[in-house]
Amino acid sequence: MPAPAGPSRHYRMSLMGSFAAHPGNGLVISVLRRARVLADRGNRVDIIAFPFDTRFRHSARSVNKNYGLGTAITLRNPYVEISGDDYRKPLPAVDPLPQGAEWSIVSDAANDKARRAYRDGVYEQFIHSDAKTRVVFIDYLGEGAKRFKRSWHDVSGRVTKYEYFNENNKPVSVEYIHVDGSVCLRAAVDTAGKEHGFELTLPDGRSGSFETLEAFEAWWLVNFALDAKTWNPIISEYGFRAGVFDLAARERDLSVAYALHNLHLTAPYSYGSPVKEELAPFFERISEYDAVVALTEEQRLDLLRSMDCADNVFVIPHHFEGEEFHSAKAPHSVVMSSRVVRTKGHFDALKVWPRILGEFPDAMLNIYGTGPDLEELRKAVTAAGLEGSVILHGFEKNVVQKVSEAEIAILPSQFEGFPLSLIETMSVGTVPVAYDFKYGARAMIKHGVNGFITERSNAGELADSVIYLMKNPQVRQEMSDAARGITEVFSTKRLGNEWIALFDELERRSRLKQA
């Protein structure tokens, strides 16, 4: 695709989930970076997080500040917007705790997030707070201390949703609350916990009935998020809301590019493996979409060879702006920076570490990141007697700087989509040694030039590569210098050009359809 000169546009980006004040998720970080690149080129960008989230206001304000999003990028959420809330404006604080002399509130000695409220000695409310004592929800209790209602509260203390429960303590209905205190949306809840049968009544007189969540979200898109008179370019992270966009397309002119952020296959994570169950419905319709965007040419070719698709599959890799870290590198230092989950290979690293220590007793392995297997990994480090040379640091805000202080980075993952951590690693001259996983290693590493790619699950080859680099500092330095060139290959300019060029093509195809 040629570099575009294209017009200014209003892009919408749809997330899978919601935000965090300091996103550690690679998908969210890549979306924020992409939004900033497009905004810097004179475009408007809306990033839409669909799920209900009581922390949306706090997270949106924090992300906007922490990532310098500016005024051209807006974070959006259907439930927040139908409630009349605007995270960019201050909202008066409300104390959600029961008031009056008849109430007494008692903290739970065993749980610092729990309190119980008694009215005239009768237990009527269970109060759950977060680690900073912000009230998250309050359970209302009836006869026999059985829950019949729960109120959900945002960071200002305001009630945003009520859930109602039956005698078996199962939710049966919900009400979403407008900032003026009125109910703006009602829904029933089925036995699987899914909402349906939505009834909308807004203070401005708009109303509607929607049997499914898809129908409600499509209505919100049409009435709140999309332009009625112009073509709407949309980037959706995966295809979990393809049905929503299908419904919205009946009333608005739009084109959707579905972005893939990870491997689409299950174990053993190689060509021919089954498609992930949650993605199977999306891939069954792959030929129908305006565009599917893979992160590597290898993934695109795998899709073309295995699925019914052709001219609607494109490749646009992530980018990294680059940071000027030229830290002194600690001798014989190795780093891992990733979510701590078994498929990332942390336990493979522990297996080979004693062998590396046998060659270089002063070697250090610093591991940054958190995740569901962090405590298990901590126990494994202790059990192997490696506490002195393997350090688990947890979450690190300035992780690129920390990575820049190491000579070598290891990425023994079973699979990836396009690991941002690998670009970050190479950009600061830390030499990567990575398993030959799908996808991304081959797209970034030139074997023997700016790093090593080893056979997947071959821990011996992983160890040999690390030891070779430690024994040959001149080779390592040459690879380090070559690795820094990664930011020229995956540059901000390239990312902006390729996304704009893609939507130039999608707009052209849209006009042809309408002609």
C-alpha positions as CSV (number, residue, x, y, z in Angstrom):
1,M,0.0,0.0,0.0
2,P,1.4,3.4,-0.9
3,A,2.0,6.1,1.7
4,P,-1.2,8.1,1.8
5,A,-1.9,11.8,1.7
6,G,-5.5,11.0,2.9
7,P,-8.1,13.3,4.4
8,S,-8.7,14.0,8.0
9,R,-11.1,11.3,9.5
10,H,-13.0,10.4,12.6
11,Y,-11.8,6.9,13.6
12,R,-13.5,4.6,16.1
13,M,-11.5,1.9,17.9
14,S,-13.4,-0.8,19.7
15,L,-11.6,-2.6,22.7
16,M,-12.4,-6.1,23.9
17,G,-12.6,-5.0,27.5
18,S,-12.2,-1.9,29.5
19,F,-9.3,0.3,30.6
20,A,-7.0,0.3,33.6
21,A,-5.4,3.5,35.0
22,H,-2.0,2.1,34.1
23,P,-2.6,-0.4,31.3
24,G,-0.3,-3.4,31.4
25,N,-2.1,-5.2,28.7
26,G,-0.2,-5.2,25.4
27,L,-3.4,-4.9,23.4
28,V,-4.6,-1.8,25.2
29,I,-1.2,-0.2,25.0
30,S,-1.0,-0.8,21.3
31,V,-4.4,0.7,20.8
32,L,-3.4,3.8,22.7
33,R,-0.2,4.2,20.7
34,R,-2.1,3.7,17.4
35,A,-4.7,6.3,18.5
36,R,-2.0,8.8,19.3
37,V,-0.3,8.3,15.9
38,L,-3.5,8.9,14.0
39,A,-4.4,11.9,16.2
40,D,-1.0,13.4,15.5
41,R,-1.9,13.3,11.8
42,G,-4.9,15.5,12.3
43,N,-7.6,12.8,12.9
44,R,-10.1,12.4,15.6
45,V,-10.2,9.1,17.4
46,D,-12.8,7.5,19.8
47,I,-11.7,4.5,21.8
48,I,-14.8,2.6,22.8
49,A,-14.8,0.2,25.8
50,F,-18.2,-1.6,25.7
51,P,-18.4,-3.4,29.0
52,F,-20.1,-1.8,32.1
53,D,-17.3,-0.7,34.4
54,T,-17.8,1.3,37.6
55,R,-14.1,2.5,37.4
56,F,-14.5,3.9,33.9
57,R,-14.5,7.5,35.0
58,H,-11.3,7.1,37.1
59,S,-9.5,5.0,34.5
60,A,-10.4,7.2,31.6
61,R,-9.2,10.3,33.4
62,S,-6.0,8.6,34.5
63,V,-5.2,7.1,31.0
64,N,-5.8,10.4,29.4
65,K,-3.3,12.0,31.7
66,N,-0.7,9.2,31.9
67,Y,-0.6,8.7,28.1
68,G,-0.9,12.3,27.1
69,L,-3.9,11.6,24.8
70,G,-4.9,15.2,24.3
71,T,-8.2,16.5,23.1
72,A,-8.4,14.7,19.7
73,I,-8.8,11.3,21.5
74,T,-11.9,10.5,23.5
75,L,-12.5,7.4,25.6
76,R,-16.1,6.2,25.4
77,N,-18.5,3.7,27.1
78,P,-22.2,3.1,26.3
79,Y,-23.3,2.8,29.9
80,V,-21.5,5.9,31.1
81,E,-22.8,8.0,28.2
82,I,-26.5,7.0,28.4
83,S,-26.2,7.9,32.1
84,G,-25.3,11.4,31.2
85,D,-21.8,11.2,32.7
86,D,-18.8,12.9,31.1
87,Y,-15.4,11.7,32.5
88,R,-13.8,14.9,31.2
89,K,-15.8,17.0,33.7
90,P,-15.7,16.8,37.5
91,L,-18.5,15.0,39.2
92,P,-19.5,15.9,42.8
93,A,-18.5,13.3,45.4
94,V,-21.3,11.4,47.1
95,D,-21.0,9.4,50.3
96,P,-22.7,6.1,49.6
97,L,-22.6,4.8,53.2
98,P,-25.9,4.8,55.2
99,Q,-26.4,8.0,57.2
100,G,-28.2,8.7,60.5
101,A,-27.8,7.9,64.2
102,E,-29.7,4.7,63.8
103,W,-26.9,3.2,61.7
104,S,-23.6,1.7,62.9
105,I,-20.9,0.4,60.5
106,V,-18.5,-2.3,61.6
107,S,-15.3,-3.3,59.8
108,D,-14.6,-7.0,59.2
109,A,-11.5,-8.0,61.1
110,A,-10.7,-10.8,58.6
111,N,-11.3,-8.8,55.4
112,D,-10.1,-5.1,55.2
113,K,-12.3,-4.6,52.2
114,A,-15.6,-5.6,53.9
115,R,-17.8,-3.7,56.3
116,R,-21.3,-4.4,57.7
117,A,-24.0,-1.8,58.4
118,Y,-26.5,-2.3,61.2
119,R,-29.7,-0.3,61.6
120,D,-30.9,-0.3,65.2
121,G,-28.9,-3.4,65.7
122,V,-30.2,-5.3,62.6
123,Y,-27.7,-6.3,59.9
124,E,-29.0,-4.7,56.7
125,Q,-26.0,-3.9,54.4
126,F,-22.8,-5.6,53.4
127,I,-20.3,-3.0,52.0
128,H,-17.4,-4.0,49.7
129,S,-14.6,-1.6,49.0
130,D,-11.4,-1.6,47.0
131,A,-7.9,-1.4,48.5
132,K,-8.3,2.4,48.9
133,T,-11.7,2.0,50.8
134,R,-13.7,3.3,47.8
135,V,-17.1,1.6,47.9
136,V,-17.5,-0.7,45.0
137,F,-20.9,-2.2,45.8
138,I,-23.4,-2.5,48.7
139,D,-25.5,-5.6,49.2
140,Y,-29.0,-4.9,50.7
141,L,-30.2,-7.6,53.0
142,G,-33.7,-8.6,53.9
143,E,-35.1,-11.2,56.3
144,G,-32.6,-13.8,57.4
145,A,-29.8,-11.5,56.0
146,K,-30.6,-12.7,52.5
147,R,-29.5,-10.4,49.7
148,F,-32.2,-9.0,47.5
149,K,-30.4,-6.0,45.9
150,R,-26.9,-4.8,45.1
151,S,-25.9,-1.2,44.3
152,W,-22.8,-0.6,42.2
153,H,-20.9,2.7,42.7
154,D,-18.4,4.7,40.6
155,V,-15.4,6.5,41.9
156,S,-17.5,9.5,42.9
157,G,-19.7,7.3,45.1
158,R,-22.7,7.7,42.8
159,V,-24.9,4.6,42.2
160,T,-24.5,3.5,38.6
161,K,-26.4,0.2,38.6
162,Y,-28.8,-1.9,40.8
163,E,-28.9,-5.7,40.6
164,Y,-31.9,-7.5,41.9
165,F,-31.8,-11.1,43.2
166,N,-34.3,-14.0,43.7
167,E,-34.7,-16.2,46.7
168,N,-31.9,-18.4,45.4
169,N,-29.5,-15.5,45.4
170,K,-29.3,-15.3,41.6
171,P,-29.6,-12.0,39.7
172,V,-32.9,-11.6,37.8
173,S,-32.8,-8.0,36.7
174,V,-30.7,-4.8,36.6
175,E,-31.3,-1.1,36.4
176,Y,-28.8,1.4,35.1
177,I,-28.9,4.8,36.8
178,H,-28.7,8.3,35.2
179,V,-26.7,11.0,36.9
180,D,-30.0,12.7,37.8
181,G,-31.0,9.6,39.8
182,S,-33.6,8.2,37.3
183,V,-33.5,4.7,35.8
184,C,-32.3,5.0,32.2
185,L,-32.0,1.3,31.3
186,R,-33.6,-1.8,32.6
187,A,-32.8,-5.4,31.6
188,A,-33.7,-9.0,32.6
189,V,-30.9,-11.5,33.5
190,D,-31.2,-15.1,32.4
191,T,-29.9,-18.2,34.3
192,A,-26.5,-17.9,32.6
193,G,-26.1,-14.3,33.9
194,K,-26.6,-12.7,30.5
195,E,-28.7,-9.5,30.2
196,H,-31.6,-9.3,27.7
197,G,-34.9,-7.6,27.2
198,F,-33.5,-4.0,27.5
199,E,-35.9,-1.1,28.1
200,L,-34.3,2.3,27.5
201,T,-35.8,5.6,28.8
202,L,-33.6,8.7,28.7
203,P,-34.4,12.1,30.2
204,D,-34.3,13.7,26.8
205,G,-37.2,11.5,25.7
206,R,-35.4,8.9,23.7
207,S,-36.5,5.4,24.4
208,G,-36.4,1.9,22.9
209,S,-36.7,-1.8,23.5
210,F,-33.9,-4.3,22.6
211,E,-34.1,-8.0,23.1
212,T,-30.3,-8.6,23.0
213,L,-27.2,-6.9,24.2
214,E,-26.0,-6.7,20.6
215,A,-29.1,-4.7,19.7
216,F,-28.7,-2.3,22.5
217,E,-25.0,-1.7,21.7
218,A,-25.7,-1.2,18.0
219,W,-28.4,1.4,19.0
220,W,-25.8,3.2,21.1
221,L,-23.3,3.2,18.2
222,V,-25.9,4.6,15.8
223,N,-27.3,7.2,18.1
224,F,-24.2,8.3,20.1
225,A,-21.0,7.3,18.3
226,L,-21.3,7.2,14.5
227,D,-21.8,10.0,12.0
228,A,-25.1,9.9,10.1
229,K,-24.0,11.8,7.0
230,T,-20.5,10.5,6.5
231,W,-18.6,7.3,6.1
232,N,-17.3,5.8,9.4
233,P,-13.9,4.0,9.6
234,I,-13.8,1.6,12.5
235,I,-10.9,-0.6,13.9
236,S,-12.2,-3.4,16.1
237,E,-9.8,-5.4,18.3
238,Y,-10.8,-8.9,17.3
239,G,-14.3,-9.7,16.1
240,F,-16.2,-10.3,19.3
241,R,-18.6,-7.5,18.4
242,A,-18.9,-8.2,14.7
243,G,-22.7,-8.8,15.2
244,V,-23.0,-5.3,16.7
245,F,-21.3,-3.7,13.7
246,D,-23.4,-5.7,11.4
247,L,-26.6,-4.2,13.0
248,A,-25.1,-0.7,13.0
249,A,-24.2,-1.0,9.3
250,R,-28.0,-1.2,8.5
251,E,-28.3,2.4,9.5
252,R,-24.8,3.9,9.0
253,D,-22.2,3.9,6.3
254,L,-19.2,2.1,7.9
255,S,-16.2,-0.1,7.2
256,V,-14.7,-2.2,9.9
257,A,-11.1,-3.5,10.0
258,Y,-10.8,-6.4,12.5
259,A,-7.3,-6.4,14.1
260,L,-5.8,-9.6,15.4
261,H,-3.5,-9.2,18.4
262,N,-2.4,-12.7,19.1
263,L,-2.1,-16.3,17.7
264,H,-5.5,-17.5,16.6
265,L,-4.6,-21.2,17.2
266,T,-4.8,-23.5,20.2
267,A,-2.1,-26.0,21.3
268,P,0.3,-27.0,20.0
269,Y,0.2,-23.5,18.6
270,S,1.5,-24.4,15.1
271,Y,0.1,-24.5,11.6
272,G,-2.9,-26.8,11.4
273,S,-3.8,-26.5,15.1
274,P,-7.5,-25.9,15.9
275,V,-8.7,-22.3,16.0
276,K,-9.4,-21.0,19.4
277,E,-13.0,-21.8,20.4
278,E,-14.0,-18.2,21.2
279,L,-12.6,-17.1,17.8
280,A,-14.2,-19.9,15.7
281,P,-17.4,-18.0,14.9
282,F,-15.4,-15.0,13.7
283,F,-13.2,-17.0,11.4
284,E,-16.1,-18.9,9.9
285,R,-17.2,-15.5,8.4
286,I,-13.7,-14.2,7.6
287,S,-14.4,-13.8,3.9
288,E,-17.4,-11.5,4.6
289,Y,-15.5,-8.8,6.5
290,D,-14.2,-5.5,5.1
291,A,-10.7,-6.2,6.4
292,V,-8.9,-8.5,8.8
293,V,-5.5,-7.1,9.9
294,A,-2.8,-9.5,11.0
295,L,0.4,-8.4,12.7
296,T,2.8,-10.4,10.6
297,E,3.1,-11.6,7.1
298,E,3.5,-15.2,8.4
299,Q,0.1,-15.0,10.1
300,R,-1.5,-13.6,6.9
301,L,-0.1,-16.4,4.8
302,D,-1.3,-19.0,7.3
303,L,-4.8,-17.5,7.1
304,L,-4.8,-17.4,3.3
305,R,-3.7,-21.0,3.1
306,S,-6.1,-22.4,5.7
307,M,-9.2,-20.2,5.3
308,D,-11.6,-18.9,2.7
309,C,-10.2,-15.4,2.4
310,A,-8.2,-13.4,-0.2
311,D,-8.1,-9.7,-0.7
312,N,-9.5,-8.7,2.7
313,V,-6.5,-9.8,4.8
314,F,-3.8,-7.2,5.4
315,V,-0.7,-6.9,7.5
316,I,0.0,-3.9,9.8
317,P,2.5,-4.6,12.6
318,H,2.7,-2.7,15.8
319,H,5.2,0.1,16.2
320,F,7.4,1.5,19.0
321,E,8.3,5.2,19.2
322,G,11.7,4.3,20.7
323,E,13.2,5.7,23.9
324,E,16.7,7.0,24.2
325,F,18.1,4.7,26.8
326,H,21.8,4.0,26.5
327,S,22.2,2.5,29.9
328,A,25.4,0.8,31.0
329,K,24.7,-2.9,30.7
330,A,25.4,-5.1,33.7
331,P,27.8,-7.9,32.8
332,H,26.2,-11.3,32.4
333,S,22.7,-9.9,32.9
334,V,19.5,-11.4,31.5
335,V,16.0,-10.0,31.5
336,M,12.4,-11.2,30.9
337,S,9.6,-8.7,30.6
338,S,6.1,-10.2,30.1
339,R,3.0,-11.3,31.7
340,V,3.7,-14.2,34.1
341,V,1.8,-17.1,32.7
342,R,3.1,-20.5,31.8
343,T,3.0,-20.1,28.1
344,K,5.5,-17.2,28.3
345,G,8.2,-19.6,29.3
346,H,9.3,-18.4,32.7
347,F,9.6,-22.0,34.0
348,D,11.7,-23.0,31.0
349,A,14.1,-20.1,31.9
350,L,14.4,-21.5,35.5
351,K,15.2,-25.0,34.1
352,V,18.3,-23.7,32.2
353,W,19.4,-21.1,34.7
354,P,21.6,-23.4,36.8
355,R,23.5,-24.4,33.7
356,I,24.1,-20.7,32.9
357,L,25.2,-20.1,36.5
358,G,27.7,-23.0,36.1
359,E,29.4,-21.0,33.3
360,F,28.9,-17.6,34.8
361,P,28.3,-17.7,38.6
362,D,27.7,-13.9,38.7
363,A,24.9,-14.1,36.1
364,M,21.6,-12.4,37.1
365,L,18.1,-12.9,35.7
366,N,15.7,-10.1,36.3
367,I,12.0,-10.8,35.6
368,Y,9.5,-8.0,35.3
369,G,5.8,-8.4,35.1
370,T,2.9,-9.9,37.0
371,G,0.2,-12.4,36.2
372,P,-1.7,-15.5,37.4
373,D,1.4,-17.7,37.8
374,L,3.6,-15.2,39.7
375,E,3.3,-16.9,43.0
376,E,3.9,-20.3,41.6
377,L,7.0,-18.9,39.8
378,R,8.2,-17.4,43.1
379,K,7.9,-20.8,44.8
380,A,9.8,-22.4,42.0
381,V,12.6,-19.9,42.3
382,T,12.8,-20.7,46.1
383,A,12.6,-24.4,45.6
384,A,15.5,-24.3,43.1
385,G,17.6,-22.2,45.4
386,L,17.9,-19.4,42.9
387,E,16.7,-16.4,45.0
388,G,20.2,-14.9,44.8
389,S,20.4,-14.8,41.0
390,V,16.7,-14.7,39.8
391,I,14.8,-11.6,41.0
392,L,11.1,-11.2,40.5
393,H,10.3,-7.5,40.4
394,G,6.5,-7.6,39.6
395,F,5.0,-4.6,37.7
396,E,7.5,-1.9,36.6
397,K,6.2,1.3,35.1
398,N,9.6,2.2,33.6
399,V,10.2,-1.3,32.3
400,V,12.0,-0.3,29.1
401,Q,14.7,1.5,31.1
402,K,15.1,-1.6,33.2
403,V,15.4,-3.8,30.1
404,S,18.0,-1.4,28.7
405,E,20.3,-2.3,31.6
406,A,20.5,-6.0,30.6
407,E,22.8,-7.5,28.0
408,I,20.4,-10.3,26.9
409,A,16.6,-10.8,26.9
410,I,15.0,-14.2,26.7
411,L,11.6,-14.8,25.2
412,P,10.8,-18.5,25.5
413,S,7.1,-18.2,24.7
414,Q,5.0,-20.9,23.2
415,F,3.1,-18.4,21.2
416,E,2.7,-14.6,20.7
417,G,0.8,-12.3,18.4
418,F,3.5,-9.7,17.9
419,P,5.3,-9.1,21.2
420,L,5.7,-5.4,21.9
421,S,8.3,-6.4,24.6
422,L,10.5,-7.7,21.8
423,I,10.5,-4.4,19.9
424,E,11.2,-2.6,23.2
425,T,14.0,-5.0,24.1
426,M,15.7,-4.6,20.7
427,S,15.2,-0.8,20.6
428,V,17.5,-0.4,23.6
429,G,20.2,-2.8,22.3
430,T,19.4,-5.7,24.6
431,V,20.0,-8.8,22.4
432,P,17.0,-11.2,22.2
433,V,17.1,-14.9,22.4
434,A,13.6,-16.2,21.5
435,Y,11.8,-19.4,20.8
436,D,10.6,-19.8,17.2
437,F,7.0,-19.1,18.2
438,K,4.1,-18.0,16.1
439,Y,4.0,-15.0,15.6
440,G,6.6,-12.2,15.6
441,A,10.0,-13.7,16.3
442,R,10.8,-14.1,12.6
443,A,9.4,-10.7,11.8
444,M,11.8,-8.9,14.1
445,I,14.9,-11.1,14.7
446,K,17.4,-11.8,11.9
447,H,18.9,-15.0,13.3
448,G,22.6,-14.4,14.1
449,V,22.5,-10.8,13.1
450,N,20.4,-8.9,15.8
451,G,19.5,-11.9,18.0
452,F,18.9,-15.6,18.1
453,I,15.8,-17.6,17.2
454,T,15.9,-21.1,18.8
455,E,13.7,-24.2,18.3
456,R,10.5,-23.8,20.3
457,S,10.7,-25.7,23.7
458,N,14.4,-26.5,23.1
459,A,15.7,-25.2,26.4
460,G,19.1,-26.5,25.6
461,E,19.4,-24.4,22.5
462,L,18.1,-21.4,24.6
463,A,20.9,-21.9,27.2
464,D,23.6,-22.4,24.5
465,S,22.6,-19.1,22.8
466,V,22.8,-17.2,26.1
467,I,26.1,-18.7,27.1
468,Y,27.5,-18.0,23.6
469,L,26.6,-14.3,23.9
470,M,28.1,-14.1,27.3
471,K,31.4,-15.7,26.1
472,N,31.6,-13.5,23.1
473,P,31.1,-9.9,24.1
474,Q,32.2,-8.5,20.7
475,V,29.6,-10.6,18.9
476,R,27.0,-9.5,21.5
477,Q,27.9,-5.8,21.0
478,E,27.5,-6.2,17.2
479,M,24.1,-7.8,17.7
480,S,23.2,-5.1,20.2
481,D,24.0,-2.3,17.7
482,A,22.0,-4.1,14.9
483,A,19.0,-4.7,17.3
484,R,18.6,-0.9,17.8
485,G,17.6,-0.5,14.2
486,I,14.3,-2.2,14.9
487,T,12.6,1.2,15.5
488,E,13.4,2.2,11.9
489,V,11.7,-1.0,10.6
490,F,8.6,-0.6,12.9
491,S,8.4,3.1,13.0
492,T,5.6,5.5,13.9
493,K,5.6,6.8,10.4
494,R,5.1,3.4,8.9
495,L,2.2,2.6,11.3
496,G,0.4,5.8,10.4
497,N,1.0,5.4,6.7
498,E,-0.3,1.8,6.6
499,W,-3.4,2.3,8.7
500,I,-4.4,5.4,6.7
501,A,-3.7,3.6,3.4
502,L,-5.8,0.7,4.5
503,F,-8.8,2.9,5.1
504,D,-8.2,4.8,1.9
505,E,-8.7,1.4,0.2
506,L,-11.7,0.5,2.3
507,E,-13.4,3.9,1.6
508,R,-12.7,3.3,-2.1
509,R,-14.4,-0.1,-1.9
510,S,-17.3,1.3,0.0
511,R,-17.9,3.9,-2.7
512,L,-17.8,1.3,-5.4
513,K,-20.4,-0.8,-3.6
514,Q,-22.7,2.2,-3.3
515,A,-22.2,3.3,-7.0
